Amino acid sequence: MLLGVDTGGTFTDFVVLDEQGLRVHKVLSTPQAPEQAILQGVQALGLSLDDGLRVVHGSTVATNAVLEGKGVRTAYITNTGLADVLSIGRQARRELYNLQPVAAALPVERELCLEVPQRLSAEGDVLQALDDAGLAQLRQQLLSLAPDAVAINLLFSFLDDTAERAVEAVVPEGMFVSRSSHILPEYREYERGMTTWLNAYVGPLVQGYLERLQEGLAPATLSVMQSAGGTIDAAQAGQQAVHLLLSGPAGGLAGARFMGRACARERLLTFDMGGTSTDVALIDGDLRLTSQGEIAGYPVSVPMVDMHTIGAGGGSVASVDAGGLLQVGPTSAGAAPGPACYGRGGERATVTDANLVLGRLRADAFLGGEMPLDVAAAVRAVGRIAEALETTVEAAAEGILRVANEHMARALRVISVQRGVDPRDFTLMSFGGAGGVHVCALAEALGMREALVPVHGGVLSALGMLAAPRARQLSRTLNGRLTEIATEVIDAHIQELVGQGRQSLLAEGVPETDLQIDAAVDLCYRGQSYTFTVAWQGHARSSEAFHAAHKDRYGHRLDLPVELVNVRVGLRGPEPEPVLQALEASGAALASNQVAVFGEAGSVPVYARETLAAGQALQGPGLITETVSTTWLARGWQASVHKSGSLLLSKEA
C-alpha cells in the first residue's frame, strides 16, 4: 500500500494507492508542526500503519526555514583569510541603479565564521598542513560558541578532503556537521560554501521533523522526495537536507510527466498553481535539472528540477497601492486565516475570492462540498478593492484575475520563450488546486492551442511521489581542456561516483540489476563562467553536443577550445507505475447543474468530473468540478475526456 503526501503552504494533499484503487484527500496544513496534518490525514483515510504501508513525502520544512530565516545557529569553518567569502559573495548588485541600496543581512554572523591554518593549491598539493594545535584551538572555539550546526568549507577540498575530515573529527558531539567535500565536491568556493552552509542551517530541523514523523508513522516506511525528482530514505535525508529544498514541486513534475505519458503528451509546459505560489517548468520527455538554482537569494548548486517560481496562487492577496494601481501577490493569505471566503477570519481579497465572486468556483463544491465557501465574505473583501478602484465588485474581481494571469504568463515565458523555446510546440498542463480555473486564459496568452488538465490535478504533487523512482545525483569537479583529459581518467571519476550512488541505493533495497545509470559532463568554452550539461559519449560526441546546445540557447557557436568542468552521475531504480483505472466509454456528458457565471449570457453547465466517461466531449463555457479542484472551460474551448480520466482541452479554430 502506497501513500503520497505533499505538504503545501495552505493544504496537505494525500494520494492512496491500495486494493481499493486510488483515493485522494486534503486537509489544511499545520505549518508550525507539519507532521500533525499528515497524521490527521492518515487517520481520516482510515489507513493501517501495520499493513506494509510505504509513505513518500514531499516536505517543505527545509524550504520554509530558509525563506523565513529560521534555521539553526550555524558556525562556518574555512581557511585563514576567507571568513568573509559568504558575505562578499559574487558582489552582484540586486538593484543595479540604486546608489543607496539597503545592506543585505549577513548569512553568517561574524563571530560564527571560524578560520583554520590550512591551504591546498589548485592542483591539490599541500601548501600548509593543518596541525594538531590548529585543530585543538578550533575545538575550543566551537565549545565556547556552542552552535547547533557546523558547515566546513575548505579551499580545493574536492581534490583532497583529508583536512575537512580532520576538522569534522574534532567537532564536539551533538553538533550537526555539513562537509563541502560530501555535500558538493565542486569548484567555486562561494557556491559550494553557501550550499554547505544551507545544508547545516536547516539540517537539524529536517532531521528532527523526519524523526518525529517516522515515530508517528511507525512501523510504516518513509521516503522523502528530493529536489531532483527522485526519492531517498528518510533515515538518509536528514544529512542531505539541502537536496529537499524543492521537494514538493519536484513531486508535481514527476506527476506531470507520468500523466503526460498516459495521454501520449511528453512535451509539456507546466504550471502548478497552489494556494501560495505558482511553479512553472518545461518537460521535454524527461525532467530538466539545473545546478544553478537559488532560494531566498542564496545559490543552491546541487541538482534540482529546473523551474521558475512566483508568488501568485489562489491565496495571493489583492491590494491597491499608493498610486491607485491594482497589485496581486506576492503576499499570501496562507492556510490561516486563508482567503476571506474560507470563513476563518480572513478579510483581504484574494484570487480565490475573485474566482468565487465571478462564479468560476462553486461555493457548494469546494473540497467535494466538505468545506462550503462564504460568498458574502468574498464579495465584501473584493468590494473593498472595488471601492478603492471606484468600480464594480465584478470588474474588480476580473481585474484581480487579469493581473494574476499576467504574472503567471510572464513566468511561463521565462521558462520557454526566453530560452529559445516556442510554447506553441508544447501542451500546457495545469495542476495544483487553483490551476484548472486559469488554464484557458494562460494558454490563450501564450498562443497555445492545446492544454491538459490531469485527473487528480489538485493533488498531482502527491501522486507524483508515487511515480518517482529512488534516485541519487552525484558530481565532482574535474577541470581542464576536454581533449587533454584522457577518456580513462574521466571514466574512472565517473565509476567512483557510480560506486557511491550504487551503495546508497542498494541499501534502500533497489536491485542492482534494475539500476539505470546516466553519466554527464559540464562543458564550457575557454573563458566562460557558465556551463552546459551534456551526456558523456566520449570526447568528440560530447563536444559536438555542447556546441549544439550552445547554439540552441544563444544562436551561435564559437571556435574556441571546450573545457571540462564537472563530471556528473545520475542513478535511479525502476520507475513505479501507479495503475490508474481506465474510464469506460459512455454517451453524451450530462450536466449536473446550470449556474450563472459573470460575463456569460444565460446559464453555464456544471459537470461533475467523476461522472464523465472516456470519449465524451464538452463545449465551453462550462465548469468541471471535482473534489480537489475546478476547471473553467472558457468560451471557444472544448474538452475531450481521455481514458485515463484527464481532460484534453483544445482551442476551437
DRENKELUM-675689 format. One record per residue (C-alpha): x negated, y negated, z; residue in three letters. Coordinates in steps of 0.001 Angstrom, whole numbers, plus 500000, padded with zeros to 6 digits. Example, Ala and Ser with C-alpha at 12.3 -4.5 7.8 and 13.67 -1.06 7.14 Angstrom:
BEGIN
487700504500507800ALA/486330501060507140SER/
# end
This chain:
BEGIN
500000500000500000MET/498610496610498928LEU/499351493161500334LEU/498071489982498698GLY/498131486839500871VAL/497386483297499705ASP/497256480585502356THR/498109477190500880GLY/498426473732502365GLY/502218473994502550THR/503191477656502146PHE/501593481040502768THR/502509483452499966ASP/502826487242500151PHE/502989489899497431VAL/503513493521498482VAL/502967496476496172LEU/504210499793497558ASP/506517502680496695GLU/509431500241496593GLN/507748498278493807GLY/506667494660494044LEU/508125492297496644ARG/507365488628497318VAL/507765486418500363HIS/506873482887501535LYS/506538481283504946VAL/505453477784505959LEU/501734477637506680SER/500339477113510167THR/497212475007509420PRO/495884474976512974GLN/495879478787513111ALA/496392480248509611PRO/496491483826510910GLU/499800483114512686GLN/501646482558509394ALA/500094485735507969ILE/501126487884510921LEU/504583486285510822GLN/504939487220507146GLY/503752490775507709VAL/506385491160510409GLN/509128489613508252ALA/508295492029505425LEU/508574494980507813GLY/505112496307506934LEU/503491499019508995SER/499820498420509667LEU/499238502130510271ASP/500155503393506789ASP/496930502706504928GLY/497715499038504277LEU/494994497098502394ARG/495196493309502665VAL/493464490997500162VAL/493414487406501374HIS/492724484015499852GLY/491518481809502692SER/491471478012502945THR/489616477874506261VAL/486241477027504671ALA/487770474573502208THR/489757472657504809ASN/486816472458507214ALA/484677470805504523VAL/487411468483503241LEU/488319467353506746GLU/484735467174508023GLY/485493469626510822LYS/482640472109510527GLY/480416473100513418VAL/477359471257514736ARG/474573472412512417THR/470800471979512536ALA/468898471680509242TYR/465340473045509110ILE/462943472143506298THR/459301471343505581ASN/457415468434507139THR/458300465222505322GLY/461522466490503750LEU/464046465976506545ALA/465882463267504577ASP/466458465266501373VAL/470149465925502083LEU/470735462268502963SER/468913460881499913ILE/470425463411497500GLY/470102462527493818ARG/470560458803494510GLN/473609458830492242ALA/475931455890492907ARG/479611456748493145ARG/480570453128492368GLU/478148452083489673LEU/479013448355489610TYR/479757447805493285ASN/476942445688494688LEU/478042446305498275GLN/479057449967498387PRO/480169451443501681VAL/477405453638503044ALA/478363457306502996ALA/478154459223506232ALA/475031461372506548LEU/475796465068506093PRO/473451465958508957VAL/472668463783511954GLU/469012462731512032ARG/468388464387515375GLU/469512467700513872LEU/467072467509510915CYS/464019469501512019LEU/460691469962510233GLU/458141472773510296VAL/454488472508509143PRO/454557474881506156GLN/454161474462502398ARG/454116476605499258LEU/453022475475495820SER/455324475599492795ALA/453612478871491875GLU/454274480400495297GLY/450740480024496684ASP/450451479262500407VAL/449134475725500870LEU/449910475526504585GLN/450811478595506615ALA/453431478489509349LEU/451659479377512591ASP/452927480609515955ASP/452603477173517525ALA/454918475635514944GLY/457462478404515435LEU/457333478074519222ALA/457901474312519000GLN/460853474853516661LEU/462449477326519042ARG/462191474835521907GLN/463812472126519771GLN/466718474435518961LEU/467150475403522612LEU/467244471727523537SER/469681470660520781LEU/471875473779521150ALA/473552473620517705PRO/476261476109516751ASP/474589476968513445ALA/471231476651511712VAL/470526476101507996ALA/466996476952506791ILE/465760475465503505ASN/462032475538502784LEU/460401474471499526LEU/459982477249496929PHE/461409479868499277SER/462969481512496217PHE/459408482533495264LEU/458408483765498719ASP/460869483979501627ASP/458317485027504261THR/458336481665506077ALA/462131481401506077GLU/462392484869507573ARG/459871483902510260ALA/461964480832511128VAL/465121482930511254GLU/463435485312513685ALA/462871482574516308VAL/466385481073516176VAL/467947481592519633PRO/470549484320519859GLU/474146483245519358GLY/473450480656516658MET/474822481293513173PHE/471957481372510646VAL/472122480487506957SER/468921481019504954ARG/468494479479501473SER/466495482430500135SER/469518484596500914HIS/472378482238500003ILE/470917480596496882LEU/467378481627495807PRO/467199478980493075GLU/465185475838492403TYR/466463472277493106ARG/465873471758496818GLU/468766469298497225TYR/471484471523495731GLU/470024474599497432ARG/469840472747500731GLY/473398471433500536MET/474778474866499655THR/472842476470502503THR/473966473765504934TRP/477614474097503889LEU/477404477845504466ASN/476148477227508008ALA/478551474325508590TYR/481684476441508034VAL/480297479945508589GLY/481149480316512305PRO/484704479054511666LEU/485281481509508826VAL/483687484336510760GLN/485817483670513836GLY/489007483335511793TYR/488421486581509908LEU/487643488410513147GLU/490913487203514681ARG/492827488137511544LEU/491228491585511381GLN/492118492146515011GLU/495738491135514358GLY/495994493366511263LEU/494145496394512652ALA/493975499168511570PRO/494714497773508081ALA/491642496946505967THR/490957493331504998LEU/489176491923501935SER/488729488273501032VAL/488845486586497639MET/485632484841496575GLN/485320481682494522SER/484004483644491525ALA/487146485754491184GLY/486100488971492944GLY/486777490276496439THR/484436491023499325ILE/484982492978502535ASP/485902490657505404ALA/483042492000507525ALA/480547490643504965GLN/482446487491504044ALA/481708485574507246GLY/477986485398506497GLN/478715484059502987GLN/481404481504503770ALA/480255479129501006VAL/481455481739498492HIS/485033481267499755LEU/485474477556499035LEU/487733478238496015LEU/489181481452497371SER/492874480728496748GLY/492506479040493332PRO/490331481942492131ALA/493178484285493032GLY/495516482195490914GLY/493247482508487889LEU/492885486261488401ALA/496670486477488441GLY/496952484245485359ALA/494529486447483425ARG/496455489564484463PHE/499854488169483469MET/498482486669480260GLY/497149490043479169ARG/500510491631479939ALA/502041489216477400CYS/499175489545474861ALA/498100485966475594ARG/494400485796476505GLU/493686482150475590ARG/495283480162478381LEU/495225476618479679LEU/496459476981483236THR/497816474632485849PHE/498573475760489371ASP/500828473182490996MET/501351473749494677GLY/502570471547497470GLY/499337469610497972THR/497273469751494781SER/497115470949491184THR/494289473117489859ASP/493702473285486098VAL/491432475701484254ALA/490777477328480902LEU/490739481102480368ILE/489399482435477072ASP/489599486196477563GLY/487888486062480951ASP/487436483605483792LEU/484897480865483220ARG/482361480378486012LEU/480200477411486882THR/477305476934489279SER/477606473151489181GLN/480751472727491249GLY/481297470384494151GLU/483634469898497067ILE/484200466677499008ALA/481350465135497003GLY/478864467850498029TYR/477243470032495336PRO/478014473745495653VAL/475693475726493415SER/476971479256493995VAL/479086480701491143PRO/482750479723491266MET/485648479546488853VAL/485371476539486587ASP/488365474371487393MET/489388470789487961HIS/491494469817490972THR/493562466680491554ILE/495721465518494446GLY/499053465939492691ALA/501515468513493979GLY/505123468900494949GLY/504375467234498269GLY/502441464287496778SER/503711461063498325VAL/505000458215496144ALA/504333454605497129SER/504331451097495697VAL/501017449262496001ASP/500410445598496747ALA/500583444776493054GLY/504003446366492682GLY/502751449448490825LEU/504085452928491491LEU/501474455369492803GLN/501807459132493318VAL/499294461015495493GLY/496697461945496468PRO/498246461807499968THR/500491464806500584SER/503357465363502997ALA/501935468850503624GLY/503885471521505490ALA/504718469352508477ALA/506742467245508076PRO/506796468016504341GLY/508958466272501725PRO/511972464378503040ALA/514344466985501572CYS/512848469695503817TYR/514709468135506740GLY/511692468359509037ARG/511333464657509774GLY/509628463510506584GLY/510727460092505333GLU/508368459353502435ARG/509404460174498873ALA/507527462990497161THR/507524464682493749VAL/509788467398495171THR/512291464786496339ASP/512275463197492866ALA/512982466541491186ASN/515838467183493612LEU/517349463735493031VAL/517355464335489263LEU/518936467773489648GLY/515919469747488450ARG/515791471560491764LEU/518850473183493296ARG/519411472445496970ALA/521064475825497487ASP/518484477911495581ALA/515207476883497263PHE/513377479972498572LEU/516306482046497407GLY/518707479965499468GLY/516883480654502742GLU/515718477019503002MET/518516474621501953PRO/517282471216500838LEU/518681467915502121ASP/519768465942499048VAL/520837462914501090ALA/517394462676502733ALA/515723462858499293ALA/517986460096497965VAL/517162457873500966ARG/513413458439500525ALA/513418457792496777VAL/515810454899497402GLY/513128453059499345ARG/510824453344496313ILE/513677452165494067ALA/514252449156496315GLU/510590448177496148ALA/510635448535492354LEU/514022446818492062GLU/515526449663490059THR/517934452577490494THR/517222455700492508VAL/517292457857489362GLU/514928455526487487ALA/512530455565490435ALA/512663459378490522ALA/511917459525486798GLU/509012457153487312GLY/507568459343490063ILE/507671462356487753LEU/506131460472484824ARG/503214459298486958VAL/502665462772488428ALA/502840464334484951ASN/500292461891483585GLU/497893462738486427HIS/498178466437485560MET/497965465888481778ALA/494784463871482292ARG/493321466735484344ALA/494203469244481604LEU/492417467043479054ARG/489304467003481263VAL/489086470808481189ILE/489837471078477458SER/489589468029475161VAL/486576466538476939GLN/484757469856476424ARG/485476470058472732GLY/488406472478473085VAL/491697471869471262ASP/494523472666473722PRO/496854473379470794ARG/494933476629470235ASP/495944477828473711PHE/499080478749475618THR/499922476560478614LEU/500558478725481676MET/502213477169484713SER/502356478693488149PHE/502486477664491759GLY/505726476788493476GLY/506168473498491576ALA/504619474317488190GLY/507696475504486307GLY/509542472212486741VAL/506807470309484873HIS/505604472793482243VAL/507578471492479245CYS/506623467861479857ALA/502925468722480154LEU/502950470893477034ALA/504502468009475074GLU/501923465561476453ALA/499128467775475095LEU/500787468550471770GLY/501119472240472693MET/503983474268471275ARG/503824477360473481GLU/503939477869477227ALA/504153480851479552LEU/505864480944482929VAL/504767484242484508PRO/507033486367486608VAL/506391485654490305HIS/504614482451489220GLY/505350480829492576GLY/503119483406494279VAL/500720484158491426LEU/497638483454493538SER/498729486157495973ALA/499456488520493079LEU/496039487756491646GLY/494445489018494854MET/495791492463493959LEU/494440492246490386ALA/490901491180491368ALA/488008493667491441PRO/485457493972494202ARG/482554491945492840ALA/479252490169493507ARG/477403487354491748GLN/473630487084492328LEU/470962484801490902SER/467304483888491176ARG/465082481229489653THR/462580482428487049LEU/461249479300485419ASN/459199478902482250GLY/459299478771478468ARG/461521481653477386LEU/459163483028474746THR/456260483068477213GLU/458015485261479793ILE/457813488943478888ALA/461051490847478470THR/459801493353481049GLU/459411490575483639VAL/462953489275483057ILE/464355492806483156ASP/462507493528486419ALA/464059490491488125HIS/467485491472486815ILE/467118495016488097GLN/466120493749491543GLU/469332491701491700LEU/471324494671490415VAL/469926496756493251GLY/471081494235495858GLN/474585494000494411GLY/474922497740493918ARG/474034498421497547GLN/476625495906498752SER/479440497285496567LEU/478654500922497311LEU/479013500049500998ALA/482575498933500216GLU/483378502270498606GLY/483052501356494920VAL/481917504472492993PRO/478577503867491299GLU/479913505316488043THR/482605502609487984ASP/480253499645488353LEU/480224497149485500GLN/477046495078485281ILE/476554491865483294ASP/473182490117483053ALA/472846486470482016ALA/470245483704481864VAL/470405479936482395ASP/468682478191479485LEU/467966474586478539CYS/465832472606476118TYR/462474471488477467ARG/463016468312479476GLY/466739468830480082GLN/468220468975483570SER/471389470951482831TYR/471669474478481571THR/473992476782479661PHE/474538480307480892THR/474444482936478134VAL/474356486737478179ALA/470855488239478327TRP/470343490009474997GLN/466621489612474542GLY/464644486501473633HIS/465905485886470101ALA/469621486580470538ARG/469911484779473887SER/468076481770472462SER/470399481642469458GLU/473445481940471763ALA/472130478946473706PHE/471685476860470530HIS/475267477702469502ALA/476669476829472939ALA/474810473507472938HIS/476158472637469501LYS/479731473562470508ASP/479573471282473534ARG/477529468344472236TYR/477828468621468459GLY/474136469185467729HIS/471172471461468361ARG/467576470386468936LEU/464305471621467520ASP/462750471978470976LEU/461412474943472933PRO/464003476779475038VAL/463237477173478725GLU/464458479852481129LEU/465619478535484495VAL/467537481296486302ASN/468499484927485821VAL/471988485997486891ARG/473737489280487517VAL/477446489956487919GLY/478580493308489280LEU/482155494440489719ARG/484130497541490354GLY/487146498644488344PRO/489869496044487925GLU/493032497022489790PRO/496080497100487556GLU/499234496435489592PRO/502134498101487824VAL/504988495705487148LEU/508350497267486461GLN/509312496660482819ALA/512638494949482230LEU/515331496723480300GLU/516922495122477266ALA/520461493818477504SER/522909491486475787GLY/523042487731475914ALA/521983485972479119ALA/524834484765481313LEU/524582481554483292ALA/525322481884486991SER/526431478278487262ASN/526776474934485462GLN/525313471811487075VAL/524698468168486319ALA/521124467081485572VAL/520311463403485236PHE/519666462387481636GLY/521615465273480124GLU/525130464795478781ALA/527554467343480196GLY/526604470221482446SER/523447472339482218VAL/523425476140482627PRO/521636477718485582VAL/520176481204485119TYR/519111483460487979ALA/515788484858486813ARG/516331488247488432GLU/519385488789486194THR/517513488180482930LEU/516737491121480656ALA/513985491779478118ALA/514514490121474774GLY/517062487564475919GLN/516710484037474532ALA/517617480845476374LEU/518061477407474835GLN/517148474220476664GLY/518221472254478537PRO/518622474719481383GLY/517446475684484852LEU/515990479092485662ILE/515896479715489398THR/514087482387491373GLU/513104482958494969THR/509771481161494896VAL/510060478609492093SER/512272476909489490THR/511696476412485761THR/513122473387483960TRP/513677474331480305LEU/513754470915478651ALA/515811469945475635ARG/514106471068472424GLY/512547474133474074TRP/513630477748474065GLN/512570480664476247ALA/512404484352475449SER/512201486961478199VAL/509185489257477859HIS/509500492862479010LYS/507041492084481823SER/509516489549483208GLY/507517486497482120SER/509105483677480132LEU/507572482722476788LEU/508509479116476022LEU/508268477647472547SER/508886474179471188LYS/511551474092468516GLU/510384472797465135ALA/
# end
